[in-house]
Amino acid sequence: MHPLVRMLRKEMKMAADPAKAVPMQAYMKTNQPFYGISATPRRQIFRQAIRKYPIQSHDEYEQAIEELWAGKYREEMYQALEVAEHYKVFRDQTEWPFYEKLVQTATNWDTLDWIVGKLVSPLVLRHRKFERVLRTWANSENFWVRRASLLAHLHHKKETNTRLLAVTILKLAHEKEFFIRKAIGWVLRDYSYTNAEWVRKFVDEHERELSGLSKREALKQILRKQNSG
């Protein structure tokens, strides 16, 4: 076990709050137990641990993340993603297969959205060859992976591949799954900050294909700005 992982587990066990753990688990609707540690103290524990046991290589980076990701408690998965996000020096294209495994084993929005938003999306923006993978994700039997194929376009602003985004949205627009419909609206709303006209036109042209939830989310910022003006 990596010493960073050992310290994180030790400190989290000491900071555990069973009274908070139960409602946290209920909120996430998961069978995985929680320590009951909220974000602020959890990150304090993380900062202390990485100061004492900094990661020095790609191998250590993956080892620590894997060990935490496989942990019993949900907060261990969160710490795995803190490690993954913190070490920017290791977040290069060689880590794509590793990040893809995280995407494929994520079981809820709290971890999946973090992986995609902080790790996957920036790599897609820097290395467009990974857009081919997003096309395969859109066909996955796992709806979390399909959600990832949408959210991987977040924060691309003027460099958004609108053709691929549109194709992916229309491929998934028929789905009744809440997390897919929400993701469609979210990624469109995010792009509306950059190109509101494109988003408005897309929603108008595909009004029948898009769910009410997707349309409401997509137009939220546009309508807010319109009403405030």
C-alpha positions as CSV (number, residue, x, y, z in Angstrom):
1,M,0.0,0.0,0.0
2,H,1.3,3.4,-0.9
3,P,2.1,5.5,2.3
4,L,-0.1,8.3,1.1
5,V,-3.1,5.9,1.0
6,R,-2.2,4.5,4.4
7,M,-2.2,8.0,5.9
8,L,-5.4,9.1,4.2
9,R,-7.2,6.0,5.5
10,K,-5.9,6.4,9.0
11,E,-6.8,10.1,9.2
12,M,-10.3,9.6,7.7
13,K,-11.0,6.7,10.1
14,M,-10.1,9.1,13.0
15,A,-12.3,11.8,11.6
16,A,-15.3,9.6,10.8
17,D,-18.7,10.8,12.0
18,P,-21.3,8.0,11.9
19,A,-24.1,10.5,12.4
20,K,-23.3,12.2,9.1
21,A,-22.4,9.0,7.3
22,V,-26.0,7.7,7.2
23,P,-27.6,10.7,5.5
24,M,-24.6,11.1,3.2
25,Q,-25.1,7.5,2.0
26,A,-28.9,8.0,1.7
27,Y,-28.4,11.1,-0.4
28,M,-26.2,9.3,-2.9
29,K,-28.6,6.3,-3.0
30,T,-25.7,3.9,-2.8
31,N,-24.9,0.7,-0.8
32,Q,-21.3,1.9,-0.4
33,P,-20.8,3.2,3.2
34,F,-19.4,6.6,4.1
35,Y,-17.1,7.7,6.8
36,G,-19.2,10.8,7.3
37,I,-16.6,13.4,6.4
38,S,-17.7,16.5,4.5
39,A,-15.6,18.1,1.8
40,T,-13.7,20.7,3.8
41,P,-12.2,18.4,6.4
42,R,-11.7,15.7,3.8
43,R,-9.6,18.2,1.8
44,Q,-7.7,19.3,4.8
45,I,-6.7,15.6,5.4
46,F,-5.7,15.3,1.8
47,R,-3.4,18.4,1.9
48,Q,-1.7,17.2,5.0
49,A,-1.1,13.7,3.5
50,I,0.3,14.9,0.2
51,R,2.7,17.2,2.0
52,K,4.1,14.3,3.9
53,Y,3.9,11.7,1.1
54,P,4.1,13.5,-2.3
55,I,3.8,11.3,-5.4
56,Q,6.9,11.3,-7.6
57,S,6.0,9.2,-10.7
58,H,3.2,8.1,-13.0
59,D,3.4,4.6,-11.5
60,E,2.9,6.0,-8.0
61,Y,0.2,8.2,-9.2
62,E,-1.8,5.3,-10.6
63,Q,-1.0,3.1,-7.7
64,A,-2.4,5.5,-5.1
65,I,-5.5,6.3,-7.2
66,E,-6.2,2.6,-7.8
67,E,-5.8,1.7,-4.1
68,L,-8.1,4.5,-3.0
69,W,-10.6,3.9,-5.8
70,A,-11.0,0.3,-4.6
71,G,-11.6,1.3,-1.0
72,K,-14.6,0.4,1.1
73,Y,-15.7,3.9,1.8
74,R,-17.0,6.5,-0.6
75,E,-14.6,9.2,0.7
76,E,-11.7,7.0,-0.4
77,M,-13.0,7.3,-4.0
78,Y,-13.2,11.1,-3.5
79,Q,-9.6,11.1,-2.3
80,A,-8.6,9.0,-5.3
81,L,-10.0,11.8,-7.5
82,E,-8.3,14.5,-5.4
83,V,-5.0,12.8,-6.1
84,A,-5.8,12.5,-9.8
85,E,-6.8,16.1,-10.1
86,H,-4.0,17.5,-7.9
87,Y,-1.0,16.2,-9.8
88,K,-1.3,18.1,-13.1
89,V,2.2,17.0,-14.1
90,F,0.9,13.5,-14.6
91,R,-2.3,14.4,-16.3
92,D,-1.1,13.8,-19.8
93,Q,-2.3,11.6,-22.7
94,T,-0.5,8.6,-21.4
95,E,-3.0,8.5,-18.6
96,W,-6.0,8.3,-21.0
97,P,-6.4,4.4,-20.7
98,F,-6.3,4.8,-16.9
99,Y,-8.9,7.6,-16.8
100,E,-11.1,5.5,-19.2
101,K,-11.1,2.7,-16.6
102,L,-12.2,5.1,-14.0
103,V,-15.0,6.3,-16.2
104,Q,-16.1,2.7,-16.9
105,T,-16.2,1.8,-13.2
106,A,-17.8,5.0,-11.9
107,T,-21.2,4.2,-10.4
108,N,-22.8,7.6,-9.8
109,W,-22.7,11.2,-10.8
110,D,-20.6,12.4,-7.9
111,T,-17.5,10.4,-9.2
112,L,-18.2,10.3,-12.9
113,D,-18.8,14.0,-13.3
114,W,-15.6,14.7,-11.4
115,I,-13.5,12.3,-13.6
116,V,-15.0,13.7,-16.8
117,G,-14.9,17.4,-15.9
118,K,-11.5,17.5,-14.4
119,L,-9.5,14.7,-16.2
120,V,-11.2,13.6,-19.4
121,S,-12.5,16.9,-20.8
122,P,-9.1,18.7,-20.7
123,L,-7.4,15.8,-22.4
124,V,-10.0,15.7,-25.2
125,L,-9.4,19.4,-25.7
126,R,-5.7,19.0,-25.9
127,H,-5.7,15.8,-27.9
128,R,-8.5,15.6,-30.4
129,K,-7.7,12.0,-31.3
130,F,-9.6,11.0,-28.2
131,E,-12.9,12.3,-29.7
132,R,-13.0,8.9,-31.5
133,V,-13.3,7.3,-28.1
134,L,-16.2,9.6,-27.2
135,R,-18.1,8.2,-30.2
136,T,-17.7,4.6,-28.8
137,W,-18.8,5.8,-25.3
138,A,-22.0,7.1,-26.8
139,N,-22.8,3.5,-27.8
140,S,-22.0,2.0,-24.4
141,E,-24.5,-0.2,-22.6
142,N,-23.5,1.6,-19.4
143,F,-25.5,4.9,-19.2
144,W,-22.8,6.5,-17.0
145,V,-20.4,6.0,-19.9
146,R,-22.9,7.5,-22.3
147,R,-23.3,10.4,-19.9
148,A,-19.5,10.8,-20.1
149,S,-19.6,11.1,-23.9
150,L,-21.7,14.2,-23.4
151,L,-19.9,15.8,-20.5
152,A,-16.5,15.4,-22.1
153,H,-17.4,18.5,-24.2
154,L,-17.7,20.7,-21.1
155,H,-15.6,23.8,-20.8
156,H,-14.3,23.7,-24.4
157,K,-15.8,27.1,-25.1
158,K,-14.8,28.4,-28.6
159,E,-13.0,25.1,-29.3
160,T,-16.1,23.0,-28.8
161,N,-16.5,20.4,-31.6
162,T,-20.2,21.4,-32.3
163,R,-20.6,18.7,-35.0
164,L,-19.6,15.9,-32.6
165,L,-21.6,17.5,-29.8
166,A,-24.7,17.7,-31.9
167,V,-24.4,14.1,-33.2
168,T,-23.9,12.8,-29.7
169,I,-26.9,14.7,-28.3
170,L,-29.2,13.6,-31.1
171,K,-28.1,10.0,-30.7
172,L,-29.0,10.0,-27.0
173,A,-31.9,12.5,-27.0
174,H,-34.5,9.7,-27.1
175,E,-33.4,8.2,-23.8
176,K,-35.7,8.5,-20.8
177,E,-32.8,8.2,-18.3
178,F,-32.7,11.4,-16.1
179,F,-28.9,11.6,-16.0
180,I,-28.7,11.5,-19.8
181,R,-31.4,14.2,-20.3
182,K,-29.8,16.4,-17.6
183,A,-26.3,16.0,-19.2
184,I,-27.7,17.1,-22.6
185,G,-29.1,20.2,-21.1
186,W,-26.0,20.9,-19.0
187,V,-23.5,20.7,-21.9
188,L,-25.7,22.9,-24.0
189,R,-26.1,25.4,-21.2
190,D,-22.3,25.4,-20.8
191,Y,-21.8,26.1,-24.5
192,S,-24.4,28.8,-24.4
193,Y,-22.0,31.0,-22.4
194,T,-19.8,31.0,-25.5
195,N,-22.3,30.8,-28.4
196,A,-25.9,31.4,-27.3
197,E,-27.2,31.7,-30.8
198,W,-25.9,28.2,-31.8
199,V,-27.6,26.7,-28.7
200,R,-30.9,28.5,-29.3
201,K,-30.9,27.5,-32.9
202,F,-30.1,23.8,-32.0
203,V,-32.9,23.6,-29.5
204,D,-35.4,25.2,-31.9
205,E,-34.4,22.9,-34.7
206,H,-34.6,19.8,-32.5
207,E,-37.5,20.7,-30.2
208,R,-39.3,17.5,-30.8
209,E,-36.3,15.3,-30.2
210,L,-35.2,17.0,-27.0
211,S,-36.9,16.3,-23.6
212,G,-38.4,19.1,-21.6
213,L,-35.7,18.7,-19.0
214,S,-32.9,19.0,-21.6
215,K,-34.5,22.1,-23.2
216,R,-35.0,23.9,-19.8
217,E,-31.4,23.2,-18.8
218,A,-30.1,24.2,-22.2
219,L,-31.9,27.6,-22.3
220,K,-31.6,28.5,-18.6
221,Q,-28.7,31.0,-19.0
222,I,-30.0,32.4,-22.3
223,L,-33.4,33.1,-20.8
224,R,-31.9,34.5,-17.5
225,K,-29.8,36.9,-19.5
226,Q,-32.8,37.8,-21.7
227,N,-35.1,38.5,-18.8
228,S,-32.5,40.5,-16.9
229,G,-31.9,42.7,-20.0
